[in-house]
């Protein structure tokens, strides 16, 4: 079949994408302990290789995979979980599927490839049995409480104490104590519930997430001297944490990003603003001058 140079260029790009994702899925499948999940990844990898071969029939040219992309998604999957990694990659395939639509009239095989690409996402949705996703609720609990409580506490302490070292000291003590308390509460709560979650792991996820958030929020007070600048950096850090975490959840669990982000950010900044005002009023009322 004679094809135009524009179609040929597109097919070569599709070939590169298919062979690259073939190697990504193959590489991930070797690291998956679950036989069911490994089988799904291997099947998808075989489909990607077959798609590559079908495009090659028309281009009559071999294409090398994108090694950088292979390692990129492999490392992302190893660090943040295979569900997040492959779903993030599948999001990029949506544009490719739209482009496939343009080839229907020129290449009959495009119809089959479109259907199989859409089935990949359905298959991947069945692969959510991953520990870190089972404990997302525990992580949300620790993250949300740390953001709401500590941003509020740091805002109030900043105006009340007006000393970065004192704010860091007070905030650290408060944050560490709260992290241990949250972890213990989650342990007892999970133990009384009839769930598949293990109480100790749930408490570690909750307390660990809380503690990590505390360290990030307090860090500006340990390295900077201007307490208003410290508060600004802390609030910016809170926004970044909320954005990154909600992006992770939105990709891995197919939940809306915007609504969750605005809700968590609104709660955190609402409490911070109220605490800042209370710190100002209490300081004036008590006549404290540090």
N, C-alpha and C positions, 0 to 999 in steps of 0.2 A: 504494500500500500504506500503510495506517495503521500507524504505529509509536508506541510509547510515548515519553514525554518522556525517560525514562532511556536508551532505545536511541538516540534522536535525539542526546542529549548525547554519548554514546559515539561515534557516527558523526561528529559535528562534530570531536571530538578526533582521530579517525583521519584525517579529511580534512586537518586542519592538519598532522599528522605526515607524511602522504603528499606534500603539496605542498611542504612544507619540505625533505624529503629529495630530491624531484625537483630543486629548485634547487641543493642541495648537490652531487648527482651531476653535474648539468650544468656547474656552475662548476668542479668538479675535472676533468671530462673535457677542458675547454678547455686545461688546464695539463699534461696527460699527453702525453709525446712518443711513447710506444709506441702504434701504431695498434690493436693487439689489445686492450690495456688500455682505451684510449679508447672503443673500440666496446662493450666490456662495460659500462662506466660509462654510456654513452649509452643502451644498451638498458634498463638498470635504471632510469635516469631516466624513460624513456618508460613503463615499467611502473608506476612510482610515480604518474605523471600520470594514467594510465588508471584506476588504483585510486581516485584522488581523484575522477575523474569518475563512477565507479560508486557511490561513497558519496553523491555529490551528487544522484544520481537520487532517492535516498530522503529526503534532507534538504531539497532544493530551496533550498539556500543556499550562497553562495560563502564561502570562508574564506581569510584572508590567511596567508601563510607566516610562520613565526617567524624574523625577520631575525637576531636575536641567535644563534639556534642555527645558522643558515646560516654566519655568520661564525665562530662558535666552531669548528665542525668543519672549515671551510675552512682556518682558520689552523693548527689542530692537524695537519691533513694536510700542509700546506705545510712545517711545522716538523719534524714527526716522521715524515713519509712518508705517502703516500696509503693504503698498506696498513693502517697502524696506525689512521689516521683513520676509514676506512670500516668497519673491523672493530669499532672501538670503538662506532661508531654502530649497526652491525648488532646488537651485543649488546643495545642498548636495544629492538630490535624483537622480541626473544624474548617480552617481556611482552605486546606488542601481539598477537603470534600466539596467545598463550594466551587473550587476550580475544576474538579472532576466533572461537574455538571456541564461545563462548556465543551467537554469532549464526547458527550453522548453520541452526537450525530457522526463524528469522525471515527471513533473507536468504540465498537460495540462492547468490548470487555470493561469499559469504564463503568457501566451499569452494575456489574457484579462487584467490582471493587468498591463502589460507593456503598452498596449494601453491607459488604463485609466490614468496612471501616466503621460503620455505625454500630455493627454488632460487637465490635471490640469494646466500646464503652459500656455496653450492657454487661458483657462478661466481666469487665473490671469492677463493676459495682458489686459483684458477688465476692470480691476479694477484700472486704473490709474487716475480716477477722484478724486484726493486728493489735497487739497489746496496747501500744500507745494511743490507738483510737478508742479502745474499750475504756481507757482511763481519761478520755478527753474531759468528761464531766468533772473529774477530780482536779485536772489542770485548770479548767475554767474557774473552779471554786477558789483555788489558791491564787490565780492571777487576778481575778476580779476583786477579791478581798484585799489583796496587797495594794492594788492600784487605788481602790476607793479609800481604804483606810490610811495608807501611808502618804498618798498625795495630799490628802486632807490634813494629816498630822504635820507633815513637813511644811505645808503652807502656813498653818497656824504657828508652828514653832519658829519659822523664819521671821515673822513679824514680831513675835513675842520675845525671842531671844536676841535676834539680830547679830548672831555670831555663828559663822559657818561650822566651827569645830564643835560648839555646844549642840547645834542642830544635828550634826552628824552623829555625835555621841548619843544624844537622846533618841534620835530616829533609829539608830542601830539597835539599841537596847529594846525599844518598842517593837521593831520589826522582827528581830530574832525571837523574842518572846511570843509574838503573835504567830510566827511560822510554826513554832513547836506546838502551840495551842491548836492551830488549825490542823496540823498533822494528827495530833491525838484525837481531835474531834472527828476527823474523817475516818480514822481507824475504828472508833467506837460505832460511828454511824453505819459504816459498811458492814461491820460485824453483825449488826442487828438486822440487816437487810438480806433478802433472799436473792442475791445476784451472783453472777459468775466472777465478779471482781474479788481479788484477794485483799483483805483489810490492810495488811502491812504495805503492799504495793500501792494501794490507793492513798494511804497516808503519806508515803514517800513522794508520790507524784504531787499531792496537794502541798505538803510542807516544802518540798524542793522547789516547786514553781514559785511559791510565796517568797522563799528565801532569795532565789535568783532575782526576782523582781525588786526586792528590797535593796540588794547590792547595786543594781543598776540605777535605782532612783536616788540613792544616797551618794553615789560616786562623785557627782559634781561638788558636793559640800566638802569632799576630801581633797580635791585638787584646785578649787577656785577659792577666792577670798571675798568677792562681792556676793552678798547673800541674795540680792535680787536676781543677779545673773545665775546663781546656783538654782534658784527656784524656777527660772525660765528654762534652764537646761533640763531640770527634773521633769517639768511638764512636757517638754519636747520629747524626752525619753519615754514618758508614759504614752504619748501619742504613737510613737514608733513601735513600742511593745504591743499596743492594742492593734495597730495596723498589721504587723507581721503575724501575730497569733491568729487574727481573724482571717487573714489571707490563707494561712495554713489550713484552718478549719473549712473555709469555703471551698478550697480545692479538694481536700481529702474526703470531706463528707457532703459535698455538693450543697452547701448551705449559703444563703445570701450574705455577701460581704458587707454591703453598705448598711443594712439594717443593724447587724450585730456591732459593727464598728461605731456607728453613731450612738447606739444605746450605751455601750461601755464607756466611750469617751464622754458622753453627756453625764453619766453618773460620776465618773472620776473628777471631772472638772467642776461639776456642780458642788460636790462635797469639798473640793479644794477651795473654791471661791467662798463658800460658807465658813470654812475653817479659818481662812485668811481674815475674813471680817471679824470672826469671833476673837481671833488673836489680837486684832487691833483694839476691839472694845474692852477686852479683859485687861490688856496692857494699860489702857487709859484709865480704866476703873480702879485698878490696883495701884496705879502710879509707879509701875515698874520701869526702871531705866537702866538698861545694861550697856 
